[in-house]
Amino acid sequence: MTQVNNPLHGIKLEDLLTDLVEHYGWEELGTRIDVRCFNHDPSIKSSLRFLRKTLWAREKVEYLYLKMNKLPLPARKPRDDHYQASDKSLRAASNRQTTHSADNSDADNQLNTNIWGS
């Protein structure tokens, strides 16, 4: 059994979406998950069509459903580039530090002297 630990096992996407709409309403759902099918002329049918084709949107809807029902949340999936979204600030700081130290290096100064003269 591969679905033993899956809290969404046996729940149809249509039932999941209907519960979210009943709980939040289309307007609130559209602000929480910003997709066109929730914000412009929303309907269950159009939303189901979109969510079945678009994995990232479906994952957000499933996550919101789990959170709404206080069910166990899925573990964060590692990204292809081997860092989590929370690492973004660390990466930005590292890039700033690398860029700043590269600006002051002797090799860059020598390169600029060769290009622009002394």
N, C-alpha and C positions, 0 to 999 in steps of 0.2 A: 504494500500500500504506500504509494508515494504522496498521497494527499492527507495523511494523518494529521500533520501539523499545520495544515492550511485552513485558517478560519473562514475563508471564502468558499470552501469546497461545498458544492451543492446549491449555492446561491446563484440564481440567474442574473445576468447583467441587467435585464429589464427590471427585476424586482429590486435590485440594488439601487438603480437610478430612481425608481419610483419612490423608494423610502427616502432618498436624499431630497427629492423635490418636495415631498410631503413635510419633511422636517425643516428644510431651509427655504424652500421656494426658489423659483427660477432666478430672481434678482440676486438673492444672497449667494446662490450657487455660482452664478456668473461672476460675482466679485471674488469669491474664494478660488475658483478655477476659471481663469480668463480664457475661455474659448468661445468662438463665434456661435456655436450651436446652443450655448446657454444664454448668450446675450442678445442675439438677434432672432426674433421669431422662433423661440424655443419650442420644441416638442420632443416627446419621448422617442418617436420614430427617427427623427433626424439626428438626435443625440446618440441613439444606439448605433446608427449607421456610421457616424464619425468615430465613436469609441471603439468599435470593432476594427476599424482600419488604423487607428492611431494609438500605438502602444503607450507613449508617454502620457497622453491624456487619460487613458484608461487606468494607468497606474496611479495617477493623481486622484481620480474618482474612487478607486478602490481604497486608497489610503485614507481619504476623507470619510468613507463609509466605516472603515475600521475604527477610526478615531471617534466618530459620532457614537458608535455602539460600544465603545470602550473595550474593543477586542485587542488581542496582541498584535502589535505592529510588526511588519516584516523587517528583517535585518537590512541594513543599507547595503546595496550592491556596489562592489568596487567598479570604478569606471575603467574604460579602456586605457586611459593615460595614467592609471595607477595612483590617482589621488581622489580624495573625497571632496565634495563641495565645500566642506568646512575648512579645507586646506587652502582655499582661495586667498584668504588674507595672509597666510604664511608665505604663499608663493609670491604675492605682490610685494611683501616686505623684502623677500629674498631678491627679487628682481630689482627693486630700488637700490638695495645695498650693492648688488653686483654692478649695476649701471653707474652708481656713484663712484665706486672704487675704480671702475674702468676709465672714468673721466679723468682721474688723477694719475693714471699710470704713466710711466716714462715712455713706454712704447707708443702710446697715443700721442704724447707730446712730440716725440721724434717723428712720427708719421705726419703730424700737422706741420712741422718744420719743413719736411721734404715737400709738402704740397704747397704751402703758402710762403715759404722762405723764412728767414729768421727774424 
